[in-house]
Amino acid sequence: MRAFSLAALTLAVACVSGRTAETSQTSETNTSVTIKAGVDWIPLQPELEIEPGSALDFSNMGFRDAPAGKRGQVMARPDGQFAFVDSPDKPARFYGVNFCFSSLYLSHEQADRLTDRLARIGYNAARIHHYEGELTQRQTNSTTLNPEKLEQLDYLVAAFIRHGIYLTTDLFVSRGIPYREVGIDRPGQIPMDTFKILVPVHEGAYKNWQAFARNFLSHVNPYTMRSYAEEPALAWLAMINEGNFGNFFQDIQTIPEWKRAWNAWLVKHYQNRAALSASWGATLKPEEEPVGGTVEFPPRLQADGLRARDCIQFLGNTERDMVERMKKFLHDELHCRALISNSSSWTRFTTDQATRAIYDYVDDHFYVDHPKFLQNPWRLPSKCPNTSPLTEGATGGRALAFTRLYGKPFTVTEYNYSAPGRFRGIGGILTGALGALQGWGGIWRFAYSHNRESTFSPMRMDYFNTVSDPLSQAAERASLCLFLRGDLQAAPHSVVLAMTDADLARPAAKIPTLAPNWHWLAWGTRVGTEVVPSPDKLLAHDAIIPLAWATSATAYDPSRTLPLEPYALQNPKLISGLEQKKLFSPETAPEPDKKLFRSETGEIVIDGPENRLVLDTPRTAGGYAAAGQTVVASRSGVHIKIEGSDATVWVSALDNNPISSSKRLLVTHLTDLQNTNIRYAEPARQTLLDWGGLPYLVRAGKSHLCIPSKSTSQPRVWALSLGGKRLAEVPAKFGNGKLEFTADVSGNSSTGARMLYEIVTD
């Protein structure tokens, strides 16, 4: 990442003739940009609550079956889908948001108001995150729960349950723990990430993790009369948030307990020092002796040589042993019924799938435009690429498709297209579409709110919180329709990166990162990994690409096997092989070199060269294009001409009918949304200098929509407020089976910017 010198930045703002600096600057290198209201940026009226019965009220869409838990515990089916134990034949999906810190500690009135709002938005899941710090504050130790805070959390959980919203959380995220409390004689608190890596190797740290888990899960919620361990609505538990050991390898090298564990692992896996020397060769130094605990770690995990290979194996084995111990504790002592997972971020090696194989479900996280901090953590200035994800082939979340293990449900409990990136509107469509196409089980956006104040009072846009970002909140409705309602079909075929237990026990000399370079295939068909005891196990996939480290590719079913080395695979060979397996025709095959991808269902096209997204399902259709371009969803018949500003625009039926025969449609028109007086270092708006404040400003732009309609009477079009109230009727032309109207951000200065429209047919 290129560093910026603040001294070199011109902080003055150029505003000419009432237009914003964004449209007035001339220099691409030293002109800062401040966004203000004007002809290009239209103020938006904030509104948090959803009008009951409005086009934005998704509470009756069938996403929730209240109260949560009424159909029994959430279960993991052998086909990799979630279901309920009382109706195992019906797969279940979940879409929700994260809540952090004080946003979880509310009055009863606030909790009722919030959960009612979430139900109207359409969520059926929530993640309780960064909760333990406030829950244990002002107590004698870090594992005792604060009664006042616990009562607030209990009531909120009960309110979630009443509204049919299922819950997930982590048993360690960020609570403060003194060193001396775990038996380490030094002052101060253990840094959050240090505690994550102490748990598997330091008994005092593990006992602390265990004590908190026991106190929390054994607690009986007085509003449900059930402990959290037996609560069916608390459906999923991660052991440690974002605790992949490879994330913190530099810190691991400084901890004596880790070095002892590493040497003990070497003693267990090599008969003696001579055997280790025979394997590693001259890289084993004369003074290194595993029995004496003197063998050093590799300098980095990506280094060449067998020392790094063995260390990756060691970290995976350690994580597996830790999770097995935790599962036994949760199941045997606490009788906890939640599904269990771990390892959800950043560093992923192929051999880690051996550990994920013991999870009940697999989870991961991803971000697009996550901030990079240029001076101090979580302080301005920050930087993000702020470029269209489509031009690179919509990479956000693609690689995670290989974290998924076929046969286990897959979730993404954190994702975001982060603010202030200008392409946030695309994120809802892309993430919902990817999850639907891949057949994932659950998606949670990070986050809804980090504090109670912003949950109930409009506040300026920030990096992550959708409650303070009306554009991202509007984009959520694409994911709700595509993923939760299932408007976009799962791909009917699948490709598997197959690996046997023997492969993972005897890996290659250099262990690769998990996702191969051809993760672009996730936009074409279902992809994932599978760990099998032997190739004799019937793999229900259309194409098998064996890892073949210890088990030869010839051992698999030859009719479905592509004997290609997965981590040295060239795109043309893969595409040719998949065409032979009838997954694609030459006309519909993906074109990764051009960043042009078409799903095998034909319902989504990522067109990198044209910077265009086309979404074409019977009930949701539209896409993204630059100003002056057109989005044509030919099968659904929706045509959209973009003018004035790049935009993400789509139409969703609000009933069970396809768009052409729906009685009620929601149209979403998203350009860009920023704070007033937000300031950037350059015209590309990559370096953020000042967040600015309210009111929100929406980039002016128009989209001309032509929507097929089988109505026999003139449909009516209404501009909506952020809460779904009808603001004004919009002129529309109807005839020859088509409805035409113009979505215009600046259509009415008295009511502010417009992003949402309702179409009603009598």
N, C-alpha and C positions, 0 to 999 in steps of 0.2 A: 504494500500500500504506500503510495506516495505521500510523504509528510508535507503539511502546509505550515508555513511560518506566518503567524498572525501579524507580525510586523509588516509583512509584505502585502497584506490584504487591505484594500481600500474599503473603509467602512461607511463612506458616504453613500447616500441613496439618491438615485436619479429618478425624478418623477417629472415627466414632461406632458403638458396638455392634459392632465388628469389621468393619463395612462400609467400603469405600474412600471416599476423599474424593469420587470421581466421583459417587457416589450420595448423598452427604451434603451437598454444598455448596448454599447457597441464593442466593448472589449471582452474577450473570452478568457483573459488571464488575471485581471486585477480589479474587476468591477464587482462589487458586492450587490446583492439583490435583496430588496425588501418588498414584501407583497402588501399592498393596501387596497382598499375598496376603490372601484372605478369601473370603467366600461368592461374591463376584462375580468374583474373579480367581483362577484356579487355576494353581499352578506346573506347569511342563512339563519333563519330563526331556529334556535335549539328547542328540542322537545324530547323528553325522556320516556314518557309513558305512551303506551300503545292504546289507541282508541278501541274500545270493545266493539267487535263486529265489523271493524274496518277491513280494508284490503290488506293491511299489514298485520292483522290479528290472525296468527297461524295456530291458535290454540285448539281449533277444531279440525286440524288437518290429519289427525290420527297418529301423530308422532308419539304421543304419551298415552299411557294407560294407568291413570292414577287410582290409588296411591302406588308409588314405586314399591316393588316387592310383592305386589298382589299375586303375581304369577310365579312366585318362588324365586330362588336364587338364579342369577345369571350363570349360565354354564358355557363351557367351551366345547363345541361339537367337533367330531373327528374331521369334518370337512373344512375346518378353519373358520367357521362362523360362530357368532354368539347365538344363544337361544335362552329361553327360560325353562327351568326344570319341569314346570307344569305344562309346557307346550313345546317340547323339544324339536318337533318337526317344522316349526316356523322360525326361520332365522330372524335375528334382531340386530338392528344397527343403532348407533348412538352418535349424537352430535351435540357438542356443548362448548363451554367456556371455562377458563380458569378464574378463580378468585384468590387474591393474595392479601396478606397482612390485615389491616383494619377493616377491609371490605367484608370480612367474615364475622366481625363482631359488631352486631347491630341491635337496636331495640326490637321488640316484638313487632311493632308497627312497621318499622323499616324492613324487617325480614319478610313480612307478609307482602308488603308493597313490591319488594324486589322479586320474589319468587313468582308473584302474579305477572309481573312484567316479562320475566324470562319465559313463562309458559306462553304468553301471547307472541313473543318473538318466535317461538317454536322449538326451543331447546328441550331435549330430554335427558341431558347429562350435564354435570358440572364437576370441576376438579377443585378440591380443597387444597390450596397450595400456600407455601410460606405461612403456615398457620401456627407452628409450634412455639415461635418466639413469644408472641402475645399470650398464648395459652399457658406458658410456664413462667410468665414474668412475675417478679416480686415474690418468688417462692424460695424455700430453703435450699433447693437444688434444682437442677435442670430437667428433672423427670417428673416432678410433682406438678399437678395441674391446678391452675388458678380457678377457684370455684366460681367467681363472677364471670370470667371469660368463658369457662366451660358451659355455664348456663346459657350464655348468648349463642355459643356455637351449637349447643343442643337444640335450641329453638329454631335456629336457621336450618339445621339438618332436617328437623321434623317438618319444616315448611317446604323444603325441597321435596321431601317424600310425599307430602300431601298433594303436590302438584305433579307427581309422576316423573320426577327428575332423579336419575341414578347418579351415584357418586363414586369418585376415585380419589385417592390421596397417596402420599408417600410417608413412610415411617421415619424418615429423616430428610429434612430439607435444609434448614438454616438456623435452628435454635442455638443459642449460645451455651457453650459447655466449658466450664473452667478446667484447666489441665489437672489441677489437684483432685477434681471430682472423679477422674478416671484413674488416679494413682500415679500421675506424672508430676514430679516435684519441680514445678516451675510456675511463676505467676501468670496471670492473664487467662484469656479464653483461647480455646483451640480454634483456629481459623476453620471456616465452614468446610472447605475442600480437604483440609488436613484430617478432619474428623471422618470424612467419607472413606479415606484410605487407611485410617487407623482401625476401623471396625473389624476387618478380617484378620488382622495380625496382632492386635493388642486386646487382651482379654478384658481389661477395664473399660475400653471403648465399646466393645461388644456388649458387655453387661449394661452399660448406660443405654445403648440402643434398645436392648431387650427390656429394660425397666420402663422406658418411656412407652414402648409398644404395649407392654402389659397394662400400664396405668390407663392408657388411652383406650385400648380395645376392650378391656374388662369393664370399663365404665358403663353403667346403665343410663341411657338417656331417659329422663323422667317424662318426656313428651311422647316417646314411643314405647316405653317400658321394655326396651330391648338393649342389650349391650351392643357396642359397635362390632364386636367379634361375630355376633349372630345376626347382625342387621343385613337383610337381603338387599337393601338399597345401596349399601356400601359394597359395590360389586367387584371392585378391583383395587389391589394394593401393590404399589412399587416399594421395594425395600429401602432404597436410597435414591434420591433424585439425582439424575445425571452423574452417576457414580462410576462410570466406566474407568477402570484403573489406568488405562492408557492415556486418559485425559490429563493425568497428574503424574506422569512418569518421572519428570524432573524432581518433583517433591518426594516421590517414593524412594529415590536414590539417597535421600538424606535421612531416612528413618531406619534406625538400627533393626527394629523388628522385621522390616521388610527384607533387609539383607540376610538376616538369620533364616527367614522363611525361604528365600531364594536358594540359599546353600542347602537347606534341608531338602528342598525339592530335587536338587541335583543329586544329592546322596541317594534319594529314593529311586531316581530314574537312571542312574548310571551305577554299575556294579562297584566301581572303584575309580580312583583318580585316573588310572591308566585308561579305563574305558572312556572317560570324559576327554582325556587328551587325544585318544585315537579319533574321537568324533570331531573335536574342535581344532585339532592340529596345533600349529605354532601360536595361535591366538590365545591359548591358555598359558598364562605367564607362569614361570617357575615358582613364584611365591604364592600362587593361588591354589588353595586346597579346600574342597567343599566340606570335608569333615571338620576342618578348623574354622569354617565360616568366612574364608577370605576371598572367595571368588566374587569379582566385581560384576556389576550390571553392565550391559552394553551402554554406550553413550546415548544412543537413541534407539527406539524400537524399529525404525525404518532402516537401520544400518544393515550392511551386508554381513554375511557370516552366520554360523550356527549359534553363536551366543545370543544374538537378537532373536533368532527363530525360537530357541528354547525359552527365552524370557517371555515371549508372547504366549507360548504354551503354558508357562508357569502362571502368568497373570490370569489366563482363562481358567486354569484348574483351581486357582485360589478363589476366584469369584464363584465358580460352581460349588465348591465346598462351603463357602459362606452362605449361599442361597439355600443349599440343602439343609444346613443347620437352622437357618431362619424359618424355612418351611416346616421343619419338624417341630420347632418351638410354637409356631403359630397354630399348627394343626393339632398337635398332641396336648399341649398345655392350655392354650386359649380356646381351642375348638373353633378357630376362625374359619369362616366359610367363604371368604372372598377369594377370587382368582388372584394369582401372584405372578409378578414379573419384576424385571430389573433392567439395568444397563440400557439407557435411553438416549445416548447422545454421542456425538463427536467421533471418538476413535473406535473404529470397527474393523476387525480383522476377520478373515474367512474362518479361522478356527474358533472364533467366538460363538459360532453357531452350535458347537457342541455344548456350550453352557446354556444358550437360549433353548436348547431342546428340552431342558428340565422345567422351563417356565410353563405356566398354564396358558399364557398369551404373550405375545411379543409386542414391545412398544418402542417408539423412537420419536425424535423431535427434529424439526427443521425450521429455518427462517430464511426469508428473502429480505434484503436491505436491512439486516440487523446492524445497529450502529457500531462503528469502530471509534473508540475514544482516543483523541489525538494528544491529550495532555494528562488528564486524570480520569480514573474509572468513574463512569456514570456522571460525568461533568462535561459541559460544552467546552470546546467545540467537539463535534462528532462528525463522522463521515459515513456515507453509504454510496453504493454505485449509482442508484437512481436511474437505471437504464431499463428499457423494456425487457421483461423476461422472455418474451416471445422470440426476439431476435437470436437468442441463444438456445432456442428449442425448449423453453419452459422447464428449466432444470430443477426448480424448487420441488423437493420431495421425490424426485425420480429415483435417486440412488437408494432411498429407503425401501423401495419395492424389493430389494434383495435382502434387507434385514428380515423381512417377513419369511417365516417358515410355513410352507404349505402344511396343512393339518393342524395349525394353531391360529386362532384369531389374531389379527394385527391391528394395532391402534397407533395413532399419533396424538399423544396427550399435550403436545405443545407445537403450534405452528403459527406463523404470522408473516404477512407481507407488511413489514413494519413501516410506520410513519417516520418521517414525513415523505417517504418515497411516493412519487406521483403515480405509480402503477398499482396502487393498492386495490383499485376496483377490479383488476383482473384476478386477484388472488382468490376471491370467493369461487369464481367459476373454475379456475384451474385446480384448486385443492379438492373441491367437491367432485369435480369430474374425474380426477385421478383416483380418489378413493372409491368412487363408484365403479370405474372401469376395472380396477384391480380387485374389487370385492372385499375391501377392508372392513373391519368391524366397528371402528369408532374414531372420531376426530374431535379434538378440543382446540379451539383457538386460544392463544395466549395474548392477551387476557381480556376479561371483561372489565375488571377494576382492581386497583391496588390500594384503594382507601375508601372509607365510608363517605367522605365528603363528595368526591366526584361521582359516587354512585347515585346521589340524589340531587346534585346541583350541577348544571352545565359548567364544564371547565375546558380549558384549552386542550387541543389535541396534543398527545404525547406519543412516545415511541410505540406503545403496545395496546393501550386500553380502548376497546371498541366503544365503551360507554361515552368516551370523550372524542370519538371520531365517527361522525355520522356517515361518512363515506364507507368506512370498513363495516359498520353495522349494516348498511344497505347491501353490501357485498355478501354478507352472511346468508341472505335469502337465496342466493344462487346455490350455495352449498346445501342448504336445507332442502331445496327442491331436487337438486341433482343427486345428492348422496342419501339423505334421510328418507325422502319420499321415493327415491329410486327412479327419477326421470331418465337418468342415463344408465344404460344397461351395463352389467358386468360383461367383460369380454368372454366369449364362449370358449376360446381356446387358451392354452397355457403353455409356457416354456419354463422348464425347471433347470436350475443349476444343482445337479444332484451330487451328493457327497455321502460316502459311507463312514461308519464309525472308524474303520481302518484308515481312511484318508485323513481324518482329523487327528488320529492318534499318531500317524507317521507323515507329517506334512512335508511339503517341499522345503528346499534349503532356504528360501526366502518366502515368508508368508505374506500374501498380498492383502491390501485393504479389501473389504468385503465386496463392495459393488464393482463389477467389471465395467470397462469403458462403454459397453453397449447397454447401459441402463436407460438409454433413449428408447429402448424397446417397450418400456412401461407405458408409452403413449400409443402403442399399437395393440398389444395384447397383454394378458396377465403374465407376470414374471415373478419369480421368487426362488427360494432355496428349499431344499429338503434333505434332512439327515436320515439315512436308512441304515439298518443293521447290515444289509447286504443288497446287492443289485437284484436279488431274486424277488424282493418285495415289489409288488405291482405298483408302478408309478402311474397315476391317472393323469398323464399329461400328454400333450400332442407332440412335444419335442423335448428330448432329454439331452442336456449338455453335461457330461460327467466331469467332475473335478479330476478324477483319475490320478491321484497322487499314489495311492496304494492299490486301488481297485481299477483294473483295466477297463477302458471304455467298451471293449468287446464283451464284457460280462453283462451288459445291459441289453434290453430288447432291441435288436438291430433295426426293427421297422420304425422305431421312433427316436433312435439315438443319432445325434450329430457328433461324430468323433472329432471334435474341435477343442483345442486348448483354450479354456474359457478366459484366461487372463492374458492371452496373446492373440486374441481373435480379431481379425480384420473385418470391418463392416460388410464388404461385398460377399465374403464367404458365408457369413451368418445369414444375410438376406437371401442368398441363393439357396442355402440349406432350408430355410423356413418356407421358401416358395415351393421347394420339393415336397415339404410336408403339408402343403396346401393351406398354410396359414395366411399367405398373401398371394395375390396375383401380381405380375409385373406392373400392372396399371395402378394398383393400390399399395404397393410396397412402400415402406418408409424410406426417406432419403436423408439419412443422418448428416451427410456432408453438407447438405443444403439447409439443415435444421427444419425439415419439412416432414411432419408426421401426421398420419391419418389413423384413427382407431379402426380396428377391424369391423366395428359396428357401424362405422361411418357417421357417428354422432358428434365427433369432435375432430377438428383439424387445427394443428399448430403450424402456421405458415411463417417461418422465420424470415425468409427473403422479403416478404411483403409486410412483415410486422403485423400480422393479422391472426385473429382467433375466430373460428367459426364453430358455433355450438348449434346442433340441429337434432333435437329430440322432439317427440310429439307434443310434450307439455311445456318444455322450456327451450327457447331458441334465441339466438342472437350472437354476440361476440364482441370483439374489440377491433378497431381499425384507426389509423391515423386520419386526421382531418383531410377531407377531400376524397376519401376512399369509401368503399361500400362493403357491407357484410351481407352475404346472400346465404341464407339457410334454405336450400332448395327443397328439401323434403318436407319441411314444415310450412314452407311458403313465405317465411318472414324475410323482408328486405329492409335494410337500414342504410341510409346515406348519412355519413358523418360530416359535419361542417363546423368550422370555427375552432375546434379543439379536439384532439384525440379523445376517444371515449369508449367506455365499455357499456354496451346497451343490450338488454335482453327482455324477453317477454315470457311470463310464466302464467299458465292457467291456474286458477285458484279453485278449480273443481276437478272432477275425475275425467273430464273430457279433454281431447286434444285442443290445441290452440284455436283451430278453425271453428270448432263448435262449442267452445267454452262460453259460459254465460258471464264469466268474470275473469278479467286478466289484470295482472300487475306488470307494469312496464318500469324498468329501472334504467336511468340514464346517468352514468357516472363519468365526469370529466376529471377534475382534481379538486381537492379540498385542502386548504391551508389555514393557519391562524392569521389574524390581522397582525401586521408588523413582524411576521416571521422573517428572519434575515439569514441569508446564505452568503458564502464567500465568493461565489462565482455563478455565472449564468446557468451552468449545468445543474445547479442546486444540489451539489454533492456534500458540501461542507456546511453544516448547520452552526450558526453563531448565536442565534437568539430565537427562542420559541415564539415570541410574541404573545398574543392573548386573544380573547374573544372580541368581536364575533368571528365565527367561522366565515371563510370566504370560499366561494365555489367558482371555478374557472368557467367563464362564459363559453357557451357552445350550443350547437343545435344538432338534432338528429331527426331526419325525416323517415318515418316508419310506414311501411306498407305491410299490413297484417291480413292474412286470409280470414274471411268470416262467412259462415253459412247462415248468419242471422237474416231473418226476413224483415227486420226493422232496423232503423238507424241506431247503432251503438252510441253511447255517450262516453266521453273522455273527461276525466277530472284530474287536475293537478292536486297532489296530496302534500300535506305537511309531513314532517318526520315521524309523527305519531299516527298518521293515517287519516287525519281529518281532511275532508274535501275543501279545498281552498277556492277553486274556481273551475268552471267548465272550460274545456279547451276546444277550439274549433276543429272539426274533423270532416273529412269527405268520405262518403260511403257509396259504393256502387260496384257492380260486376264482381261481387263476391270479395271485395277488398275494402278494408278500412285504412285510411291514410290520415296521419296527423303529424305535427312537428313538436318534438320535445325540445323545449327552449329553456335553458337555465335562467335566463333573464327575461322570461315571459311576462312577469308582472312585478314591477319594482315595489309595489305596496306590500306584497306578501313575501318578498325576498326570493332567494334562489330556489329553483325547482329541481328535484332529482327523481321524483316518484310520481307515477300516474296510474290511475285505475280506469279500466274500460269495462262498462256494464252493458249487457244486452238484456232487454226486457223479455 
